[in-house]
Structure formats: structure tokens, C-alpha cells
């Protein structure tokens, strides 16, 4: 059948989808409709300011212009390089703007802690350096609780990370946190120890990642070092620190205080110690192999041993705190005490660790290898000594360790020539504290061997070294009875020989240390004091202690001659060390006079503190009461202080009381203390009899005024009324006393200031009172003194003055003025004035000698004398220095203010210091110059026949 034609027609009428355009060859095709126009057109845009820059004005930005918020956001970027750059930017920003860290520290830590588990090693290291150098040091003083809790959550997360690198780095972050916040360990001790056990059990990476393992082990050592090791450390320093820190808000103590907290730590340590020992055994093939021990392997082995040692020390501490059955009282041969160290741990330590001792490689050693193995053996020895506190070691094993200790003390190592002395001494410090217990528990043979090696180490060590301090501590434990350490057999001559050697080294050590190592000197002095306190009477130790005082002379002071003193280290030591040294003096059974002399010279040193001066007097007087000082030596010590103490300044009259530049007040206190001690030494009459001749001989040497006054006061304190002075002593003292009186009187300043008059009066009374008391107790002494005054004026001689007298020996005029001053002061004293009525002829002789001297014009001076009739009780003497032309009047009258029968003679101007009434007086003055006149005002008369006085010039006489 044929199709219809209609269908073909429909096909022809259908539209075309794509119209094909025919192109001629050689013409360029037009671009397609969807082509991108690549033409670039630019126009200049001028803006007054950028909006972004204006918004950041005044903000803290990094070097790249990023704010803290932007930097913290970039720390979470997917690109590790951007994360690292963001952490570096945070560090730069905080270094430039430290206040930003203080303001946003919690927000910063919330963002930074996320990088602890970062997969990139460089980012973690950058974060570690940022926390170490910037963040933690700046936030150390802030509230620690929230800060620690924020960090620990992410650190624990990193410790359980699948990647070993992240896990090991987490321990490094925790170590950094413990360095700045030690309490972080005690808060999470149980969980931290559990994580350490887990990471150490996975030993497949030990030999490949020793450096990272070393960092983790170093953190473990730091954590375990925070645990208490000794009872005294916790009871004193730790408790003190905790009490001071509890005032902080949200503070947690560094260590758990309740036994339950310690029990949890002990449980974890029991599991950790076997793991540490197994880890240590992984390195043993290196010891027996042919290759040398590299530095990283050595560090890992050392940290493992140190961790075991700290764990064992903590067990010892807990055993000591558990009660009467403490480790310090357990003898190693009484059997093991496994109260705190269960039976699973102790065999592991003995069999696996101690059995490989000593570490002696089979191949030849280099210098570094020998030193490293020596250090490891020392730490293993320390572990053994700690574990033997409650565990009985096998005899053969004990012999091995004792031999190593002996060789270490003697310096006899496997290659001793290659190990320096300083190196050996550094690592002996951990062994020396065990010497007292070792020698008290081993056999006599080993005891003598260990003591011999210890004595050699003590003598050969440098005075300022730490080994010397450790040896001194061990000596104290061996010589001073302690709980848990038996005393040595005093009858054993060999042991006694070592003790004597130690004691004889102490004073020599003090002298060698000098004042450059005060901490070492303090330790030596403390040991010396302990020896004096515990030494039994008449024992060998007590005799050696007494013999120490002779080499100690150089420690205090050596006298080359009377004026040359060589002071030892004692003067420049601290007060605590000086106190220890002074207390040692009390325990000498007999203080030698040479040592007392040396100490007395120290007391005279200006550099010695007043407190220590009085402390020396107190201790020596206590020693005298205990019978350790002879009475003659004790008195000689006191008299040396009084006679040779140098008082400054020399002027005795000070306008200001309590002058800091003067030690006169200190010397007055010394005089009072010495007087009190002498007063309680025994019968006053006997002590006075001993002192009388001695003091008079010293006064005759003309010492300074203050020293004479001090000796006179001591003499008067022991004297009685009437005086106990002998006839010869009265004569001798009266001859010397005038010079002292003239010194005191001539030193009185001419000061009319009422504000200072009371001070001057008190000073004058202090220095004159001893003389006036002697006058009151002995009229013969007063008569002799007045006779000496008269002879001094008449003979125009010079009195025996003191060494610091302000007078010249030829200045007779000033001496006479001082005599007049003394007489007036004597008239002012009521008691002396009453006694003076019996010595009218002596006073008249003094005044007559003055008149004769004035009349002879031998002196360029005028004198005025006053007598109220025949009564000598009232008198006044006025004098004028011819050069100055000024008359000074010192007046005293018990009845009234009238002066009668007085003669005044001198140059112009004529000044009268006191307003008085002159009756029947003659005034002699020089002729006035041309054009000048002399005006004299006289008081009115009561009666016409009353004489008012007269005025004379050299040529004329005026009557009024």
C-alpha cells in the first residue's frame, strides 16, 4: 500500500533548529556570543581615608596589622602554615602590648589550648614556645585554679591521642605547666601517673624516639620531685608555704594533706616502678654492646633511675610518717618491713635493678662513657641505700655496694685519671648523707674503711665546695647523738682518731673561708656549737673542743702591737653567724686569757654592731657564772672595754641628743652593763680591792675624758661611804683628777640658747658627778684637790691632762678659767657647797693666788674676785681675756643677786653676761679714744652715804 503525500508536506513545513552560516574563506570569525571580554579599563579613585584603617585606629595589632581576635581565629585555620603564622603573630602582639594578655588571658587560653593536639609538629612546637616564653611567665601570679583546669582537659586529651608524637608532646606540655604551676600535679596526680605508665609500656618507639622519650621522662622526674621525701621538709618549709598560699582564692595545695591522697599516689607508684625498671632494661643491651652509650640513651637511663629513686624516697617518707615503726629506726638486719612497699615491688627492685650493678661495659671506655656509667652507678647506689631502710639486702650484694662507696669516696674509679676531682665531688653529694647510717650498721672492718675514705674526702675537698658542706652535715650526724643513729664507741681509738681529725679541721676551715663564704661559715659554726652542747665533760671530744680556742684567735682578732689590730672574719660575718660564734664561747670549759683578749679587741672595733657587743658581754658573764672564766680574766676583759673604747666625736658637749654620728650613747650603755656585771661578781669589797690599783694605774695614763669617767663610775659603784680608797690612792687620784676636771670645764661651750641649756647641764652633771661623789665621800680627797688647784695657779704649771684635752700645755690662762668654772660649779652643788665651808683657807689660797697672778700682770688677763664679808660661801669670779676684750661673769649667790667688793679690770668693750647689782665695786677700764667717752650707769642709792662704786681709767679716777 502506498503512503499518502500529506505526511511529506508536513515535513517540509517544519522549522530549522540551527541555521548554518556559510563563511567565506579568509575572513575573521566574529567572537562567540558567550565570549568573555578581557579588556581592562582603570580609573583613579581618590578617597579621603580607608574605612578599614579608621576602624583599627588605637587597636593592638600584629606586624601584619591583624588584631588579637583575628589571630585567634586563624589558629583554627585548615592550613598549618597559617596556624603557625597566627601563633607567631600572637607572640609578637603580646610582646608589644603586654596589657592585652592580662585583659584577655582566659579567652586566649581557650583558643590556644586547642593546638595542643594539633597534627602538625611545627604548630605544636610554636605553641610550646609561645606558652613558655610569653603566656605562662605573664600569668604566673594570677589565680591558678581556672588556668590549670583549662589546660589539663586538653593535655589529657592529647595524652590519649592515637599519634605517638602528639602523646609525647602532651607530656612536654604538662612538664611546662608543672614548672610554672606546681600544684597542677597534685590536683591530677593519679591520672598523670596512669598516663605515664601507659606511654612507657608501649616500648616500640624507644629506640626511634629517644629524644621525645627523654622529654617525657624529664617531666616525670619533675613531677615526682614534688613529692615529699623527708619529714623535716614537709613539717617546716612545705607547711609554711602552704599556709602562706591558702589565702589565695581557689588555691589547691601542692600536695595532698590527707593520707587518702597519698595512698592513691602510692598505689599508682607501685604500678609505675616495675614499668620504669622494665624500661631501663630495654637499654641494657647498649651497655653490653660494642657501640658507645650515646647522650640521648644516657639521659633516658638517668631519668628512669631518678624517677625510681624519687618513688623510693616517697615510700621512705610515708614509712617514717606511719608511726613508731619508722624507717629511721629499722636496723637492716632485723628483717624487711613491707608496710608501704608490698611484696610485688621489692623483689623487682632487688632482682632486676640491683642485680645488674655495677654497670661495667665489656668494651673499652672513653672519657665520656666512664663518666656516664659512674653517674648511673651512683644513682643505683642511692636507690639501694634508700631501699635498704626497710629491706634486708643480701650480704654479697651489700659488699658490692660498700666497695663502690669506698672507691667513690677515695676517688678510685675504673679510670680515675680521666675523671676530674670536681666531677667526682659533684656526684658524691648524693652519697654523703648516707655515711652516718652506713658506718653505724656495718661491721667494724667496713666501718673503719668507710670512715677512712670519708675523712680523706673531707680533707681533700675545697673549703667552699658543696662536698665540704655535705661532709659537715654527715659529721654532725655522727658526732651529735640523733634519733635512729647509734653513737660511736668512744673507747675505740681508731674511730676516736677520725673524730679528732674532724674537730681539728673546723677552726682552720673557718679561717680559710674568711668572710667570702658566709653560708659555709654558718654551717661550721653551727656544728661547733652542737659539739659544745653535746660534748661530755672530761671526754676526748670535750678536750678537743677546748683546744679549738687557740687556732680561733685568728678568726676573731690578732694583736700585732698596741696600735695594730688584725681583725679576722668574725667582724664581717652576718649577725646569725656572729651569734653562733659567740654562743660557742660559753661551752669552753676554760676560756683562755688570750682568747678573751682577742674577743675584747673585736668589741673595740667600730664595725661591730652594738647588739653583738652587748651579746658578747652577756655570754661571757654567763660563762663566768658557770665557772668557765677566771675572775681576773673577766675583770681584765671589762676594764679593757672601759679603758680602750674609742668614743667619737671627742667633743663631749653635743647640742643634739642622740646624734647618729656619735657612739657616746653606746659607750654609756656599755659602762652601765659592765658596772652591773661587776656589781654581781661577788663581794663588793673584794672586787673593789682588785680594781682599785688597776683603775688608778689606767687613769694615770691620761686616757680620754669618757674613759676616765667610765672608770670613775665603776670605782664609785663598788665604793662605799666613807670611801674604801687607801691613803696613797687618794693622793694619787687627787693629782690626776685636776686634769680631768679642767678638761670637762674647758669643754663647756659659750651658748646662751635656752633650748640647749638643759642638754649642756645634763652633760656637765654626767661627767662631774663621779668627782663630786668622791668629794662627798672623802674630805681629804677634796682638800688635796683644792691644794692641787692652788699649786697649779701659783706655779703657773700645767695639770696632767687627758689625751684628748683641748688645752695646750702652755695655755695657763685657759686652765685658770677652767678652775674658776669648777669652783662655781662646786658652789652650785648643794652638798659640795655645804662641805666647802670647811675649806675656807684652801679656797682663799686659790683666790689669793689668782689676785697675785693678776697683780703681777704676768698674764694678759684680768680677774675679779668677790667676797661677801668674811663668808666664803658666796663668791663670784669674772675674767677678761685681754685679746678679746670681753669679760665673762659667772655668778652664783644663795642669798640675793648682789655683788660686793668686786674689782673689774680690762679693755673695751666691757660686757657683763648677767644682770647683777654691784656694791662697793671698782671698775678699771682703759682711756677712751679721742672723741669717745665711757658711759657707766649706776643704780640709785637708798641712803646718801651708800657707796655706789667708782670708775677708773689708766690716768683718771671717777667717783660716783
Order of alpha helices (4+ residues) and beta strands (2+ residues): alpha-alpha-alpha-alpha-alpha-alpha-alpha-alpha-alpha-alpha-alpha-alpha-alpha-alpha-alpha-alpha-alpha-alpha-alpha-alpha-alpha-alpha-alpha-alpha-alpha-alpha-alpha-beta-beta-alpha-alpha-alpha-alpha-alpha-alpha-alpha-alpha-alpha-alpha-alpha-alpha-alpha-beta-beta-beta-beta-beta-beta-beta-beta-beta
